[in-house]
Amino acid sequence: MFMDHKQVQRIKDQYPQGTRIRLIGMDDPYAPILSGTEGMVNVVDDIGTLHCTFDNGRTLGVIPGEDSFSVISRPEQPELQESEAERFSMKME
């Protein structure tokens, strides 16, 4: 499955580093990870693969649309810096 740049960027935004996932199913006859195994997204590469470290110590790429998984949690969003907060504020006069 080929993804264009916009689709890959959407995946990167949806699954940032630190996102915790639970694997539901994986179609990998050579090195499958058991259903129910949990892990953390380390990085999403330029073709949209989620490179994860699983709680059992394994590392493997998870492919959205090919492999089934659910999100357990996402990293907390950092608080806006003052300059960023000012850009988003609206003054009502």
CNS distance restraints for C-alpha pairs under 8 A (distance, minus, plus):
assign (resid   2 and name CA) (resid  47 and name CA) 7.59 0.50 0.50
assign (resid   3 and name CA) (resid   7 and name CA) 5.74 0.50 0.50
assign (resid   3 and name CA) (resid   8 and name CA) 6.25 0.50 0.50
assign (resid   3 and name CA) (resid  47 and name CA) 6.62 0.50 0.50
assign (resid   3 and name CA) (resid  48 and name CA) 7.25 0.50 0.50
assign (resid   4 and name CA) (resid   8 and name CA) 6.35 0.50 0.50
assign (resid   5 and name CA) (resid   9 and name CA) 6.11 0.50 0.50
assign (resid   5 and name CA) (resid  46 and name CA) 7.99 0.50 0.50
assign (resid   6 and name CA) (resid  10 and name CA) 6.17 0.50 0.50
assign (resid   7 and name CA) (resid  11 and name CA) 6.38 0.50 0.50
assign (resid   7 and name CA) (resid  48 and name CA) 7.87 0.50 0.50
assign (resid   8 and name CA) (resid  12 and name CA) 6.22 0.50 0.50
assign (resid   8 and name CA) (resid  46 and name CA) 6.63 0.50 0.50
assign (resid   8 and name CA) (resid  47 and name CA) 6.32 0.50 0.50
assign (resid   8 and name CA) (resid  48 and name CA) 4.92 0.50 0.50
assign (resid   9 and name CA) (resid  13 and name CA) 6.14 0.50 0.50
assign (resid   9 and name CA) (resid  48 and name CA) 7.96 0.50 0.50
assign (resid  10 and name CA) (resid  14 and name CA) 6.03 0.50 0.50
assign (resid  11 and name CA) (resid  15 and name CA) 5.97 0.50 0.50
assign (resid  11 and name CA) (resid  44 and name CA) 7.58 0.50 0.50
assign (resid  11 and name CA) (resid  48 and name CA) 6.37 0.50 0.50
assign (resid  12 and name CA) (resid  16 and name CA) 5.79 0.50 0.50
assign (resid  12 and name CA) (resid  44 and name CA) 5.73 0.50 0.50
assign (resid  12 and name CA) (resid  48 and name CA) 7.28 0.50 0.50
assign (resid  15 and name CA) (resid  19 and name CA) 5.84 0.50 0.50
assign (resid  15 and name CA) (resid  41 and name CA) 7.18 0.50 0.50
assign (resid  15 and name CA) (resid  44 and name CA) 7.60 0.50 0.50
assign (resid  15 and name CA) (resid  50 and name CA) 7.86 0.50 0.50
assign (resid  15 and name CA) (resid  74 and name CA) 7.46 0.50 0.50
assign (resid  16 and name CA) (resid  41 and name CA) 7.08 0.50 0.50
assign (resid  16 and name CA) (resid  43 and name CA) 7.14 0.50 0.50
assign (resid  16 and name CA) (resid  44 and name CA) 7.59 0.50 0.50
assign (resid  16 and name CA) (resid  74 and name CA) 7.45 0.50 0.50
assign (resid  16 and name CA) (resid  75 and name CA) 7.53 0.50 0.50
assign (resid  17 and name CA) (resid  40 and name CA) 7.66 0.50 0.50
assign (resid  17 and name CA) (resid  41 and name CA) 5.26 0.50 0.50
assign (resid  17 and name CA) (resid  42 and name CA) 5.01 0.50 0.50
assign (resid  17 and name CA) (resid  43 and name CA) 5.55 0.50 0.50
assign (resid  17 and name CA) (resid  44 and name CA) 7.85 0.50 0.50
assign (resid  17 and name CA) (resid  75 and name CA) 7.55 0.50 0.50
assign (resid  18 and name CA) (resid  40 and name CA) 5.68 0.50 0.50
assign (resid  18 and name CA) (resid  41 and name CA) 5.44 0.50 0.50
assign (resid  18 and name CA) (resid  42 and name CA) 6.39 0.50 0.50
assign (resid  18 and name CA) (resid  74 and name CA) 6.56 0.50 0.50
assign (resid  18 and name CA) (resid  75 and name CA) 5.52 0.50 0.50
assign (resid  19 and name CA) (resid  40 and name CA) 5.59 0.50 0.50
assign (resid  19 and name CA) (resid  41 and name CA) 5.34 0.50 0.50
assign (resid  19 and name CA) (resid  71 and name CA) 7.25 0.50 0.50
assign (resid  19 and name CA) (resid  72 and name CA) 7.64 0.50 0.50
assign (resid  19 and name CA) (resid  73 and name CA) 5.82 0.50 0.50
assign (resid  19 and name CA) (resid  74 and name CA) 4.31 0.50 0.50
assign (resid  19 and name CA) (resid  75 and name CA) 5.77 0.50 0.50
assign (resid  20 and name CA) (resid  38 and name CA) 7.11 0.50 0.50
assign (resid  20 and name CA) (resid  39 and name CA) 5.68 0.50 0.50
assign (resid  20 and name CA) (resid  40 and name CA) 4.47 0.50 0.50
assign (resid  20 and name CA) (resid  41 and name CA) 6.45 0.50 0.50
assign (resid  20 and name CA) (resid  71 and name CA) 6.01 0.50 0.50
assign (resid  20 and name CA) (resid  72 and name CA) 5.25 0.50 0.50
assign (resid  20 and name CA) (resid  73 and name CA) 5.15 0.50 0.50
assign (resid  20 and name CA) (resid  74 and name CA) 6.25 0.50 0.50
assign (resid  21 and name CA) (resid  38 and name CA) 5.64 0.50 0.50
assign (resid  21 and name CA) (resid  39 and name CA) 5.49 0.50 0.50
assign (resid  21 and name CA) (resid  40 and name CA) 6.13 0.50 0.50
assign (resid  21 and name CA) (resid  41 and name CA) 7.51 0.50 0.50
assign (resid  21 and name CA) (resid  69 and name CA) 6.49 0.50 0.50
assign (resid  21 and name CA) (resid  70 and name CA) 5.54 0.50 0.50
assign (resid  21 and name CA) (resid  71 and name CA) 4.44 0.50 0.50
assign (resid  21 and name CA) (resid  72 and name CA) 5.19 0.50 0.50
assign (resid  21 and name CA) (resid  73 and name CA) 7.17 0.50 0.50
assign (resid  22 and name CA) (resid  35 and name CA) 7.89 0.50 0.50
assign (resid  22 and name CA) (resid  36 and name CA) 5.72 0.50 0.50
assign (resid  22 and name CA) (resid  37 and name CA) 5.70 0.50 0.50
assign (resid  22 and name CA) (resid  38 and name CA) 4.32 0.50 0.50
assign (resid  22 and name CA) (resid  39 and name CA) 6.51 0.50 0.50
assign (resid  22 and name CA) (resid  69 and name CA) 5.48 0.50 0.50
assign (resid  22 and name CA) (resid  70 and name CA) 5.28 0.50 0.50
assign (resid  22 and name CA) (resid  71 and name CA) 6.38 0.50 0.50
assign (resid  22 and name CA) (resid  72 and name CA) 6.56 0.50 0.50
assign (resid  23 and name CA) (resid  33 and name CA) 7.76 0.50 0.50
assign (resid  23 and name CA) (resid  34 and name CA) 7.45 0.50 0.50
assign (resid  23 and name CA) (resid  35 and name CA) 5.37 0.50 0.50
assign (resid  23 and name CA) (resid  36 and name CA) 5.28 0.50 0.50
assign (resid  23 and name CA) (resid  37 and name CA) 5.50 0.50 0.50
assign (resid  23 and name CA) (resid  38 and name CA) 6.24 0.50 0.50
assign (resid  23 and name CA) (resid  68 and name CA) 6.26 0.50 0.50
assign (resid  23 and name CA) (resid  69 and name CA) 4.31 0.50 0.50
assign (resid  23 and name CA) (resid  70 and name CA) 6.58 0.50 0.50
assign (resid  24 and name CA) (resid  35 and name CA) 4.80 0.50 0.50
assign (resid  24 and name CA) (resid  36 and name CA) 5.83 0.50 0.50
assign (resid  24 and name CA) (resid  37 and name CA) 7.97 0.50 0.50
assign (resid  24 and name CA) (resid  67 and name CA) 7.83 0.50 0.50
assign (resid  24 and name CA) (resid  68 and name CA) 5.08 0.50 0.50
assign (resid  24 and name CA) (resid  69 and name CA) 4.80 0.50 0.50
assign (resid  24 and name CA) (resid  70 and name CA) 7.12 0.50 0.50
assign (resid  25 and name CA) (resid  34 and name CA) 7.41 0.50 0.50
assign (resid  25 and name CA) (resid  35 and name CA) 5.39 0.50 0.50
assign (resid  25 and name CA) (resid  67 and name CA) 5.94 0.50 0.50
assign (resid  25 and name CA) (resid  68 and name CA) 4.94 0.50 0.50
assign (resid  25 and name CA) (resid  69 and name CA) 6.80 0.50 0.50
assign (resid  26 and name CA) (resid  32 and name CA) 6.17 0.50 0.50
assign (resid  26 and name CA) (resid  33 and name CA) 6.94 0.50 0.50
assign (resid  26 and name CA) (resid  35 and name CA) 7.73 0.50 0.50
assign (resid  26 and name CA) (resid  66 and name CA) 7.55 0.50 0.50
assign (resid  26 and name CA) (resid  67 and name CA) 4.74 0.50 0.50
assign (resid  26 and name CA) (resid  68 and name CA) 6.32 0.50 0.50
assign (resid  27 and name CA) (resid  32 and name CA) 7.08 0.50 0.50
assign (resid  27 and name CA) (resid  66 and name CA) 7.36 0.50 0.50
assign (resid  27 and name CA) (resid  67 and name CA) 6.43 0.50 0.50
assign (resid  28 and name CA) (resid  32 and name CA) 4.99 0.50 0.50
assign (resid  33 and name CA) (resid  37 and name CA) 6.97 0.50 0.50
assign (resid  37 and name CA) (resid  54 and name CA) 6.96 0.50 0.50
assign (resid  37 and name CA) (resid  55 and name CA) 7.10 0.50 0.50
assign (resid  37 and name CA) (resid  56 and name CA) 7.64 0.50 0.50
assign (resid  38 and name CA) (resid  54 and name CA) 5.71 0.50 0.50
assign (resid  38 and name CA) (resid  55 and name CA) 5.83 0.50 0.50
assign (resid  39 and name CA) (resid  52 and name CA) 6.26 0.50 0.50
assign (resid  39 and name CA) (resid  53 and name CA) 5.44 0.50 0.50
assign (resid  39 and name CA) (resid  54 and name CA) 3.74 0.50 0.50
assign (resid  39 and name CA) (resid  55 and name CA) 5.33 0.50 0.50
assign (resid  40 and name CA) (resid  52 and name CA) 5.33 0.50 0.50
assign (resid  40 and name CA) (resid  53 and name CA) 5.48 0.50 0.50
assign (resid  40 and name CA) (resid  54 and name CA) 6.29 0.50 0.50
assign (resid  41 and name CA) (resid  50 and name CA) 6.17 0.50 0.50
assign (resid  41 and name CA) (resid  51 and name CA) 5.87 0.50 0.50
assign (resid  41 and name CA) (resid  52 and name CA) 4.39 0.50 0.50
assign (resid  41 and name CA) (resid  53 and name CA) 6.69 0.50 0.50
assign (resid  42 and name CA) (resid  50 and name CA) 7.44 0.50 0.50
assign (resid  42 and name CA) (resid  51 and name CA) 5.66 0.50 0.50
assign (resid  42 and name CA) (resid  52 and name CA) 5.35 0.50 0.50
assign (resid  42 and name CA) (resid  53 and name CA) 6.93 0.50 0.50
assign (resid  43 and name CA) (resid  50 and name CA) 6.07 0.50 0.50
assign (resid  43 and name CA) (resid  51 and name CA) 5.43 0.50 0.50
assign (resid  43 and name CA) (resid  52 and name CA) 7.30 0.50 0.50
assign (resid  44 and name CA) (resid  48 and name CA) 5.77 0.50 0.50
assign (resid  44 and name CA) (resid  49 and name CA) 5.48 0.50 0.50
assign (resid  44 and name CA) (resid  50 and name CA) 4.55 0.50 0.50
assign (resid  44 and name CA) (resid  51 and name CA) 6.04 0.50 0.50
assign (resid  45 and name CA) (resid  49 and name CA) 5.57 0.50 0.50
assign (resid  45 and name CA) (resid  50 and name CA) 6.81 0.50 0.50
assign (resid  45 and name CA) (resid  51 and name CA) 7.49 0.50 0.50
assign (resid  48 and name CA) (resid  63 and name CA) 7.08 0.50 0.50
assign (resid  48 and name CA) (resid  64 and name CA) 7.52 0.50 0.50
assign (resid  49 and name CA) (resid  61 and name CA) 5.84 0.50 0.50
assign (resid  49 and name CA) (resid  62 and name CA) 5.74 0.50 0.50
assign (resid  49 and name CA) (resid  63 and name CA) 4.96 0.50 0.50
assign (resid  49 and name CA) (resid  64 and name CA) 7.06 0.50 0.50
assign (resid  50 and name CA) (resid  61 and name CA) 5.35 0.50 0.50
assign (resid  50 and name CA) (resid  62 and name CA) 4.99 0.50 0.50
assign (resid  50 and name CA) (resid  63 and name CA) 6.30 0.50 0.50
assign (resid  50 and name CA) (resid  64 and name CA) 7.74 0.50 0.50
assign (resid  51 and name CA) (resid  59 and name CA) 7.22 0.50 0.50
assign (resid  51 and name CA) (resid  60 and name CA) 5.90 0.50 0.50
assign (resid  51 and name CA) (resid  61 and name CA) 4.33 0.50 0.50
assign (resid  51 and name CA) (resid  62 and name CA) 6.34 0.50 0.50
assign (resid  52 and name CA) (resid  59 and name CA) 5.57 0.50 0.50
assign (resid  52 and name CA) (resid  60 and name CA) 5.67 0.50 0.50
assign (resid  52 and name CA) (resid  61 and name CA) 6.04 0.50 0.50
assign (resid  52 and name CA) (resid  62 and name CA) 7.17 0.50 0.50
assign (resid  53 and name CA) (resid  57 and name CA) 6.56 0.50 0.50
assign (resid  53 and name CA) (resid  58 and name CA) 5.92 0.50 0.50
assign (resid  53 and name CA) (resid  59 and name CA) 4.44 0.50 0.50
assign (resid  53 and name CA) (resid  60 and name CA) 6.80 0.50 0.50
assign (resid  54 and name CA) (resid  58 and name CA) 5.32 0.50 0.50
assign (resid  54 and name CA) (resid  59 and name CA) 6.03 0.50 0.50
assign (resid  54 and name CA) (resid  60 and name CA) 7.95 0.50 0.50
assign (resid  62 and name CA) (resid  67 and name CA) 6.20 0.50 0.50
assign (resid  63 and name CA) (resid  67 and name CA) 5.43 0.50 0.50
assign (resid  64 and name CA) (resid  68 and name CA) 7.17 0.50 0.50
assign (resid  80 and name CA) (resid  84 and name CA) 5.78 0.50 0.50
assign (resid  80 and name CA) (resid  85 and name CA) 5.70 0.50 0.50
assign (resid  81 and name CA) (resid  85 and name CA) 6.11 0.50 0.50
assign (resid  82 and name CA) (resid  86 and name CA) 6.17 0.50 0.50
assign (resid  83 and name CA) (resid  87 and name CA) 6.51 0.50 0.50
assign (resid  84 and name CA) (resid  88 and name CA) 6.64 0.50 0.50
assign (resid  85 and name CA) (resid  89 and name CA) 6.16 0.50 0.50
